[in-house]
Amino acid sequence: MYPSRFRYEAPRSLAEAIGLLHDNGDDAKVLAGGQSLVPLMKLRFASPGLIVDINNLPGLDYHRTDPDGTLRIGALCRHAYLEHSDLLKTTQPTMAAAAPLIADPIVRNRGTLVGSLCHADPQGDWASVVLALGGSVVARGPGGMRAIPLGDFVTGPFQNVLAPDEIAVEAVIPAAQGTRAGGYLKLERRVGDFATVGVAVALEMSGETVTRAGIALTGVGGSTIAARAAGDALTGRPLTAESIGHAADLAAEAARPRTDHRGSAEYKRHMVRTFVTRLLRRAEPAAERAA
Amino acid sequence: MIIIEEEPAGSGVDIPVRRITFTVNGVKKTAEVEPRLLLSHLIRRGLGLTGTHMGCDTTNCGACTVLVDGRPAKSCTMLAVQADGHEIGTVEGLATASELHPLQEGFKEEHGLQCGFCTPGMMLAAKALLDANPDPTEDEVRWALSGNLCRCTGYQNIVKSVLWAAAKLRSEGA
């Protein structure tokens, strides 16, 4: 399989890349990890006239925290960097849990988190994680920079709000108020498959009290789903068996699964409830868990 | 110099070829390629290194795995132009003229292949693992190979082969 013919540029600066996009409008497409775009081009689902390969742009492969605890992930930070990141292991339990579950190890060497968010696949794992954490995408264009909350960034399946001459340069995860807890669980038929069901839970705790709870669902609707009611139900109180059960029910209600070759809608909804319960029980105080 | 175009010149729009310079198994190469040429096709057809296999052509199976600057990548999912300035490693680079690489020996000793189609990809993914982690657990081997599909063996002997190679490499290093 071959992509359609296209012109190719590999700019050395962000300004040059934005200039190329500006001059070519909708006909140009940014190539980062290429692990979704290249297959789409080979299948002729995408036929851009110009590929702007940003892999030579310097200084975009970072992931680091600001002094205030804000996490920033550059557009060329590969999944594999995040999978092996001590920073994530110690400070970002939800992201650390998701990183080894993205695609397969070889794809993780090339694919990027920011690219995954831009691709906006309803079955993409990172979108749920970033949504649960209240994160955003920073876009740079000829007119400057803007930060777009992920809920506004994705407008539909495979669609985002970027203007044709904007590049997503980083993803931003705000600092936690308190201690982070949570995780990501993914049901897949085999490694590398898309999620049958994925659940991201991101909690911020002050002592035993939940100060913020984000729950987001992968693969159980036409887009990534923020289970807001479930998160709200947990906020402002300690985790208890009762509050966990209630939140799991609300998350299952928020899911919009469809029956397909991966499973029935009923089964998928049940798995959402199960995953939310499991993730929250892990964050429960030990005394409560024993009871 | 290798010149590769997927279609004869003059068909459709005029797309300039790009000159790229890269190394394959340590040997410097220059090629002029059409932007849409895939790295796997450059390796197989341009360089004649047919040890890199094309399996699914859809980023699933890992048969086309090569090393890009030492890291496994699916060469059917990279453009050849993206190899510019990088080091590519293929299965042909494992053995010397007289000696098999310990991974190749391991696959022979432990019967790690049947049809052999997935084997080059398996070996290169395993090489990257052993370069980073000379003494992996069985679980770590399975995890590292989870992007490479085999339709013959059930993986058991492939995992054994990699562990065999790891032990051999450690004993050679000792």
HADDOCK unambig.tbl for C-alpha pairs under 7 A between the chains (distance, minus, plus):
assign (segid A and resid 2 and name CA) (segid B and resid 36 and name CA) 6.93 0.50 0.50
assign (segid A and resid 3 and name CA) (segid B and resid 36 and name CA) 5.98 0.50 0.50
assign (segid A and resid 5 and name CA) (segid B and resid 36 and name CA) 6.09 0.50 0.50
assign (segid A and resid 6 and name CA) (segid B and resid 35 and name CA) 6.77 0.50 0.50
assign (segid A and resid 6 and name CA) (segid B and resid 36 and name CA) 6.68 0.50 0.50
assign (segid A and resid 7 and name CA) (segid B and resid 15 and name CA) 6.09 0.50 0.50
assign (segid A and resid 7 and name CA) (segid B and resid 35 and name CA) 6.58 0.50 0.50
assign (segid A and resid 8 and name CA) (segid B and resid 35 and name CA) 5.98 0.50 0.50
assign (segid A and resid 35 and name CA) (segid B and resid 77 and name CA) 6.44 0.50 0.50
assign (segid A and resid 38 and name CA) (segid B and resid 77 and name CA) 5.79 0.50 0.50
assign (segid A and resid 39 and name CA) (segid B and resid 58 and name CA) 6.05 0.50 0.50
assign (segid A and resid 39 and name CA) (segid B and resid 77 and name CA) 6.61 0.50 0.50
assign (segid A and resid 104 and name CA) (segid B and resid 146 and name CA) 6.44 0.50 0.50
assign (segid A and resid 104 and name CA) (segid B and resid 147 and name CA) 4.84 0.50 0.50
assign (segid A and resid 105 and name CA) (segid B and resid 144 and name CA) 6.41 0.50 0.50
assign (segid A and resid 105 and name CA) (segid B and resid 146 and name CA) 6.82 0.50 0.50
assign (segid A and resid 105 and name CA) (segid B and resid 147 and name CA) 5.68 0.50 0.50
assign (segid A and resid 106 and name CA) (segid B and resid 72 and name CA) 5.67 0.50 0.50
assign (segid A and resid 106 and name CA) (segid B and resid 73 and name CA) 5.45 0.50 0.50
assign (segid A and resid 106 and name CA) (segid B and resid 74 and name CA) 6.79 0.50 0.50
assign (segid A and resid 106 and name CA) (segid B and resid 147 and name CA) 5.89 0.50 0.50
assign (segid A and resid 107 and name CA) (segid B and resid 73 and name CA) 6.80 0.50 0.50
assign (segid A and resid 109 and name CA) (segid B and resid 71 and name CA) 6.91 0.50 0.50
assign (segid A and resid 109 and name CA) (segid B and resid 73 and name CA) 6.76 0.50 0.50
assign (segid A and resid 191 and name CA) (segid B and resid 146 and name CA) 6.31 0.50 0.50
assign (segid A and resid 192 and name CA) (segid B and resid 147 and name CA) 6.81 0.50 0.50
